[in-house]
Amino acid sequence: MILRVENGSFAYRGGPKILDGISFEVGPGEILAILGPNGAGKTTLLRCMMDMLRWNEGRSTLDGEDIHTMPARKLWRRMAYVPQAKSAASSYTAFQTVLLGRSSRIGAFSSPSSEDMKVTEQVMDRLGILGLADKHCHEISGGELQMVLIARAMAAEPEILVLDEPESNLDFRNQLIVLDTMSALASQGMACVFNTHYPAHALQRADKSLILSKGGSCTWGSTPSVVTEENIRRAFGVNAVIGEIETPENIMMNVIPLSVAGSGEKTDSIGDPEGNIIASVTIIMNNNENADRINQILHEYNHLLIGRMGLPHRRSGLYIINTTVEGKRSEVEALAHRLGIVPGISVKTTYARI
């Protein structure tokens, strides 16, 4: 399954172009983060991508088939959408709302089956909102409604999950639940596309990123190549520092905004991304569930490997892999990022410039 946008452009009637020549793709097991300042067209991009708005130019395809020509029922069996949560006037309960996510899998004249009810309950339990099951949607908070809408989309069991600012209105705990859920779904083969105001969330979770700039242009590619200090300054007009935060289990990337950038202001380089570097990458797994994914990533970067050693620790059940790599700094950082977003493992990278 490949979702692809090809040279998409869009403008509301009589207005300037909001999106101009947008191209990207996302495949099974990948997370794509879409970033950009307010008014850049992030929600419009999602709506055009799903044919809720018609591209003026270009197209969206699913496995090569133009989404505009696909029967709606076929499309929504494969794709699910989570809009931004608004105040709800619905008289449905949270459980009934999540159950609506099964609509594309229920016949026109059929009632929900026991399997539909079971999936609905499991999804709500996974997101920690089973306690809301009997509450009406107009009685719950905006953050709780956001979680209900995410559960409704997950209940459809789609191949592609599209989320419009899923962290909005959520506290830290529920933000982590949503992000962890996306990572877990991706590790099971689902593709996830999400809009976000948090560049750090893209760095920590997304395989690919796209930054929209006002005027409709975009920068798209692997997350470490797109979410950079210079691209943040250019798109958001903000000077920011991207740095590493070391936890007891991992090294995580974070983005700290420093100041509003002045016109024509230049930022200092933090190092040549094409300079050669030697690094030691240590991977610790609690189990071998993601061993195949790790091996696949290491195989893709086999040209960087100097050596690799596996150290299973049978008493604790841990699996430890130590690798030494050499190559362009940008490639080593891309490898570290790919490994770092695999759920259930700890990764630490130590760099030494040649």
Disulfide bonds with the S-S distance in Angstrom:
none
